Amino acid sequence: MRGGGPATGGLDLNSRVDVARTSSVDRLRRSWRRLRLSALPIVQCALGAALAWFIAHNVIGHVQPFFAPTAAVVSIGISFGARLRRSVELVVGVAVGIGIGDLFITRAGTGVWQIALVVAVAMAATVFLDGGSIISMQAASSAVLVATLLPPSAGGGFSRMIDALVGGLVGVVVVASIPLHPVRRARDQAAEVLAVMGKSLTGCADGLLEQDPDKIRTALEAARATQPQIDGLRSTLEGGREISRISPLYWNSRTRLDRITATADPLDNAVRNTRVLLRRSLTLVQDEEILDPRLIEVVEQLAQGVDVVRKMMLADPGDQPDQAEAARVLRSVAKNARPELVTGAGLSAHVVFAQVRSMVVDLMQVCGMQRISAMALLPPTVPHPHVPPAE
């Protein structure tokens, strides 16, 4: 199988306009998905800030409780991960920064050397206490605010420490009272990654069939862009564990959360193997290697299998038919990924073949199968010494 696909420079004006329009639409869709996933955290931050100000101002009686809504917003955060630790670090950082800042403006006034010293002392103190980056940065910024912009508080730094504590506690209460679903968000993110993976494999199969390196290159760029989504999935799972601990509404979701957490590593591995497959496919087309058309069919079947796994991920928990269908499709791909598909082929074809097999194992693990069981489904790459070769 040989060919010379169309080069990017050979695209006419209309084709370039179509490519640009498609890219813009894809970016708009990704932006909308990000906004949709972040809608509830935005609402949580808005309500938390308002509630923290109301408590500090109207209930406690502080005139300008600047640190209360600030602490609430930062403790809730928009990333949905490790909120409890972040809230504690925030409160500690603000308290240390405020205390040191108030001490310096009371004793030494403000100025160039005072600001340098207050930042150094605040960061050194928090590094000594914990070493977390959030504590250090928050302590430094709080100390600078107190030392340069805010007048001394009536109660020294104590009232501002109370504001920070109120904000941090309000943030935790808001997260527990209006929680994000700890499973649904992670499930949606995993399904989005699988959707990109399936589309990339389909583009790869088309590029191999048509000897078009541009299609494979586009698929590779899309697959490479999934790493932030993988990182976001891990952050979501970490935040989901916190939600399942502090919110009574989702105490019963821990088992489901554990199951989807177990898919994070094999899903990450599958995406990485997809990138390798795409890179070698691009090299294969550029080098005009010989390729068995049946291997292209296996890549296309794998793309279809990824889509079935994506649907399984979005199905209701414990929906056995979807899980069984995903496993059935992947078993079919494994059965067809036979070593004779790359007999006499070059290095790139062998790498593509190996990556297909690796991805089948990864996706089987996403479906809940043990790795050793998934590997047992693959045809052997060498004949067994006691079994004669097939006629």
JOWOKA-V913073 format. One line per field, one symbol per residue. phi: phi as a letter, one per 20 degrees, with the letter a starting at -180 (. if undefined). burial: # if it has 9 or more other ideal C-beta (glycine too) atoms within 8 Angstrom, else .. Layout:
phi = ???
burial = ???
This chain:
phi = .crcffeffefffffffffffffffffffffffffffeffgffgffffffffffffeeeenffcfgffffffffffmdelblffffffffffffffffffffffffedmdrffffffffffffffffffbnfffffffffffffgffddefgffdmefffffgffgffffgfffffecefffdffffffffffffffffffffffffffeldfffffffffffffeggffffffffffffffffeedffcfeefffffffffefffffffffffffgffffffgffelffbfgffffffffffffffffffffeffgmffgffffffffffffffeeefffdfmeefffffgfffgfffffffffffoefgfffffffffecfffedffff
burial = ....#..........#..#.............#...##..#####.###########..#.#..#############..#####.####################........##.###.###.###.#....##############.....#...#.##########.###.###..##.##.########################.###########.##..#..##.#############..#..#..##.##.###.##.######.#############...####..###################.#...#..##.###.#########.#.##..##.######.#############.#...##..##.............
